[in-house]
């Protein structure tokens, strides 16, 4: 379904955020739709990370609002954002190197039973966690050397894929990816890009932060450009307007 024929799953209206004398966000608005990749672009200090952290509950807005499926939502913490269906994959991935992919998937959200017992007395259902995590890995076509090995033994691209796959397990509305191909080689970047395309095909709303314009042109349905805390432009990326995007990012065109 095209954005024109749908309502946004996520809408940010007039987002405003200050850190003391620093005005990080100045009335930023954007929308994200199911089944699309929205690229969030801008130079360092443009406000991208601040906006994402406000959407994902790390920071509260000083002004403006966040709406999910048309309803205003108070995201007071990352846990509240996750409960609302927003999952974020940061550059550091936040994986536990000594744990397997399944253990990383469900860390803090373990499957345990029987349900009639108090949570602290339940037994972990390791088989169920392994089974469900393996199903997600297979569905997303992620290739891992061993599913029972700790992630410390895996490549950068495989670790990135595990972090993205983990987000998709719990993201009911939006997946936010912060520089998912940073520090990856060409082959591993290709695998991550294919995974993002798969997320889009499954109907997820994906917000992609990247400095790689080739990836933007290949994957993004729309691009929003921030500069000095303001939204300075929005367009559909293509080979023909790639230079225009770069101009907006560096401030040659507003």
C-alpha positions as CSV (number, residue, x, y, z in Angstrom):
1,X,0.0,0.0,0.0
2,X,1.4,3.4,-1.0
3,X,1.8,6.2,1.6
4,X,-0.7,8.2,-0.3
5,X,-3.4,5.5,0.3
6,X,-2.5,4.8,3.9
7,X,-2.3,6.6,7.2
8,X,1.1,6.8,8.9
9,X,2.0,4.3,11.6
10,X,4.3,6.9,13.1
11,X,3.9,10.7,13.0
12,X,6.1,13.2,14.7
13,X,4.6,16.7,14.9
14,X,6.6,19.8,15.6
15,X,9.2,18.0,17.7
16,X,11.2,20.4,19.9
17,X,14.1,19.6,22.2
18,X,16.7,21.6,24.1
19,X,19.8,20.6,26.0
20,X,20.5,23.7,28.0
21,X,21.6,26.4,25.5
22,X,21.7,23.9,22.6
23,X,18.5,23.8,20.6
24,X,18.8,20.3,19.1
25,X,15.3,20.0,17.5
26,X,13.3,22.9,16.1
27,X,9.8,22.0,15.1
28,X,10.6,18.8,13.2
29,X,7.8,16.8,11.7
30,X,7.8,13.5,9.8
31,X,5.7,10.5,9.0
32,X,6.6,6.8,8.5
33,X,4.3,4.3,6.8
34,X,4.1,0.5,6.9
35,X,5.9,-1.2,4.1
36,X,8.4,1.6,3.4
37,X,11.9,2.7,4.2
38,X,12.3,6.3,5.4
39,X,15.8,7.6,5.2
40,X,16.7,10.1,7.9
41,X,19.6,12.2,6.6
42,X,21.8,15.0,7.8
43,X,25.4,15.9,8.7
44,X,26.8,15.3,12.2
45,X,24.9,17.5,14.7
46,X,21.9,17.8,12.4
47,X,19.6,16.3,15.0
48,X,19.1,12.8,13.7
49,X,20.2,11.0,16.8
50,X,18.3,13.3,19.1
51,X,15.1,12.8,17.1
52,X,15.5,9.0,17.1
53,X,16.2,9.0,20.8
54,X,13.0,11.0,21.4
55,X,11.0,8.5,19.3
56,X,12.6,5.5,21.1
57,X,11.9,7.0,24.6
58,X,15.5,7.9,25.6
59,X,14.7,11.6,25.7
60,X,11.4,13.3,26.3
61,X,10.2,16.1,23.9
62,X,10.1,19.7,25.2
63,X,7.4,20.4,22.6
64,X,5.5,18.6,19.9
65,X,4.1,15.1,20.0
66,X,4.5,11.5,18.7
67,X,1.5,9.7,17.3
68,X,1.3,5.9,16.7
69,X,-1.5,4.9,14.4
70,X,-3.0,8.3,14.9
71,X,-3.0,8.3,18.7
72,X,-0.8,10.5,20.7
73,X,1.7,8.4,22.7
74,X,3.7,9.3,25.7
75,X,7.1,7.6,25.4
76,X,8.7,8.2,28.8
77,X,11.4,5.4,28.5
78,X,12.9,3.0,26.1
79,X,10.8,0.2,27.7
80,X,7.6,2.3,27.0
81,X,8.7,2.7,23.4
82,X,9.3,-1.1,23.1
83,X,5.9,-1.8,24.6
84,X,4.4,0.6,22.0
85,X,6.0,-1.4,19.2
86,X,9.1,0.7,18.4
87,X,12.4,-1.1,18.3
88,X,15.8,0.6,17.7
89,X,19.1,-0.9,16.6
90,X,21.9,1.5,17.5
91,X,25.4,1.4,16.1
92,X,26.8,-0.5,19.1
93,X,24.2,-3.2,18.6
94,X,23.8,-3.9,22.3
95,X,24.5,-7.6,22.0
96,X,25.9,-9.8,24.8
97,X,28.9,-11.4,23.2
98,X,28.8,-14.5,25.5
99,X,25.2,-15.4,24.6
100,X,23.8,-17.2,21.6
101,X,21.4,-15.4,19.1
102,X,18.3,-16.8,20.8
103,X,19.6,-15.7,24.2
104,X,20.2,-12.2,22.9
105,X,16.8,-12.2,21.3
106,X,15.0,-12.8,24.6
107,X,17.3,-11.2,27.1
108,X,15.0,-9.3,29.5
109,X,12.0,-10.8,27.7
110,X,12.5,-14.5,28.4
111,X,9.8,-17.0,27.7
112,X,9.0,-18.8,31.0
113,X,6.4,-20.9,32.6
114,X,4.1,-22.1,34.0
115,X,2.3,-18.8,33.9
116,X,0.3,-19.5,37.1
117,X,3.6,-19.1,39.1
118,X,5.0,-15.7,40.1
119,X,7.5,-14.6,37.4
120,X,10.5,-15.0,39.7
121,X,9.6,-18.7,40.2
122,X,9.0,-19.7,36.6
123,X,11.3,-21.9,34.6
124,X,13.0,-20.6,31.4
125,X,11.7,-22.3,28.3
126,X,15.0,-22.4,26.4
127,X,13.5,-24.7,23.7
128,X,10.7,-22.3,22.9
129,X,13.1,-19.4,22.7
130,X,15.5,-21.3,20.4
131,X,12.6,-22.4,18.2
132,X,11.1,-19.0,17.8
133,X,14.4,-17.2,17.3
134,X,15.4,-19.8,14.6
135,X,12.1,-19.3,12.8
136,X,12.8,-15.5,12.6
137,X,16.3,-16.1,11.4
138,X,15.1,-18.5,8.7
139,X,12.2,-16.2,7.7
140,X,14.6,-13.2,7.2
141,X,17.1,-15.4,5.3
142,X,19.9,-14.7,7.7
143,X,22.8,-17.2,7.3
144,X,24.6,-18.1,10.5
145,X,27.5,-20.6,10.9
146,X,26.0,-22.1,14.1
147,X,22.8,-21.1,15.9
148,X,24.1,-22.4,19.3
149,X,27.4,-20.4,19.2
150,X,28.0,-17.2,21.1
151,X,27.7,-14.1,18.9
152,X,31.3,-13.2,19.8
153,X,32.4,-15.8,17.3
154,X,30.4,-14.3,14.4
155,X,31.3,-11.7,11.8
156,X,30.3,-8.1,12.0
157,X,27.6,-8.6,9.3
158,X,26.2,-11.6,11.1
159,X,26.1,-9.7,14.4
160,X,24.3,-6.8,12.7
161,X,21.8,-9.2,11.2
162,X,21.1,-10.7,14.6
163,X,20.5,-7.3,16.1
164,X,18.1,-6.3,13.3
165,X,16.4,-9.7,13.5
166,X,15.9,-9.3,17.2
167,X,14.3,-5.9,16.6
168,X,11.8,-7.5,14.2
169,X,10.7,-10.1,16.7
170,X,9.2,-7.4,18.9
171,X,8.6,-4.4,16.6
172,X,4.9,-4.2,15.9
173,X,5.0,-0.8,14.4
174,X,8.5,0.7,13.6
175,X,12.1,-0.5,13.3
176,X,14.8,2.2,13.5
177,X,18.2,1.4,12.2
178,X,21.2,3.7,13.1
179,X,24.0,3.3,10.5
180,X,23.4,-0.5,10.1
181,X,26.2,-0.9,7.5
182,X,28.9,1.2,9.3
183,X,32.3,-0.5,9.5
184,X,31.1,-3.4,7.4
185,X,32.7,-4.7,4.2
186,X,30.9,-4.9,0.9
187,X,29.7,-8.5,1.2
188,X,28.4,-8.0,4.7
189,X,26.8,-4.7,3.9
190,X,25.0,-6.4,1.0
191,X,23.5,-9.0,3.4
192,X,22.3,-6.3,5.8
193,X,20.8,-4.3,2.9
194,X,18.9,-7.4,1.7
195,X,17.6,-7.9,5.3
196,X,16.3,-4.3,5.3
197,X,14.6,-4.9,2.0
198,X,13.0,-8.0,3.5
199,X,11.7,-6.0,6.5
200,X,10.1,-3.6,4.1
201,X,8.5,-6.5,2.1
202,X,7.0,-7.9,5.3
203,X,5.2,-4.6,5.9
204,X,7.4,-3.0,8.5
205,X,7.9,0.7,8.8
206,X,11.7,1.2,8.7
207,X,13.5,4.4,9.6
208,X,17.1,4.3,8.3
209,X,19.9,6.6,9.4
210,X,22.8,6.4,7.1
211,X,25.5,8.6,5.4
212,X,25.7,6.2,2.4
213,X,23.8,7.8,-0.4
214,X,24.1,4.7,-2.6
215,X,22.1,2.8,0.1
216,X,19.6,5.6,0.3
217,X,18.9,5.6,-3.4
218,X,18.7,1.8,-3.5
219,X,16.4,1.3,-0.4
220,X,14.6,4.4,0.6
221,X,11.1,5.3,-0.6
222,X,11.4,8.8,0.9
223,X,14.2,10.8,2.5
224,X,13.9,13.5,5.2
225,X,16.9,15.8,5.6
226,X,17.7,17.6,8.9
227,X,20.2,20.4,9.2
228,X,21.0,22.3,12.4
229,X,17.9,20.8,14.2
230,X,15.4,21.7,11.4
231,X,13.8,19.7,8.7
232,X,15.1,21.3,5.5
233,X,13.7,19.0,2.9
234,X,11.9,15.8,1.9
235,X,11.9,13.9,-1.4
236,X,11.9,10.5,-3.1
237,X,15.6,9.5,-3.6
238,X,16.8,8.6,-7.1
239,X,19.9,8.8,-9.2
240,X,18.7,12.0,-10.7
241,X,18.2,13.9,-7.4
242,X,21.2,12.5,-5.4
243,X,23.1,15.7,-5.8
244,X,20.1,17.7,-4.6
245,X,20.0,15.5,-1.4
246,X,23.7,16.1,-0.8
247,X,23.2,19.9,-1.3
248,X,20.4,19.9,1.3
249,X,22.6,18.0,3.8
250,X,25.5,20.4,3.5
251,X,23.4,23.5,3.4
252,X,24.0,24.5,-0.2
253,X,20.2,24.2,-0.8
254,X,17.4,24.7,1.6
